[in-house]
């Protein structure tokens, strides 16, 4: 049984905020770090993967749609997102192979929460969208295949942190490390014995300067300014994602 689990989601190849979160005492002291997908698709993909891989068995990985798309782009199926196509070409072969083998879900026992299922978007699909205000019927649909023994589901994908109950089951969205919607800072979650949403502040100006200087992505400065500064609010994101939830 794990006493404390730190959940990091949607790093999106942004090294400075990842370093800031890994330096958090509660992350350093956690029994395990779980990555819930979309780790490398961004301006510093090799560096982010190398840093996380250096943590060895302290990390459990779940694949996300952007991870899958990097593998596909490397195999000749380009992404619609420029930074993903660029990132795919930077990765070493061993990193592409690693991303290709990531599971869709991981289930682990966590103190106070019991069996916890970790996924990227939903347990059945790595790019399906559900939101904090999605209807109960929609949640019931996407969680229909989850074993009854699982009392908590932890996800990411939409870059907006939340916790809510869904018919006696707790759902936690850890938010995003590298592309937060709703304000600057790196969002993550700490599990055990409950679920806490955390935000790590970092020097955004310095982080943007580092990404612009250290990344070879031609639009790295603009990427950092848009995403590390969180130019898009949660209201903006909900307006875009809402119609994609198939709620009518």
Secondary structure by P-SEA (a helix, b strand, c coil): cccbbbbbcccccccaaaaaaaaccccccccbbbbcccccccccaaaaaaaaaaacccbbbbbcaaaaaaaaaaaccccccaaaaaaaaaccaaaaaaaaacccbbbbbbccccbbbbbccccccccccccccccaaaaaaaaccccccccbbbbcccccccccccccbbbbbbcccccccccccccccccccbbbbbbbbcaaaaaaaaaaccccccaaaaaaaacccccccaaaaaaaaccccccc
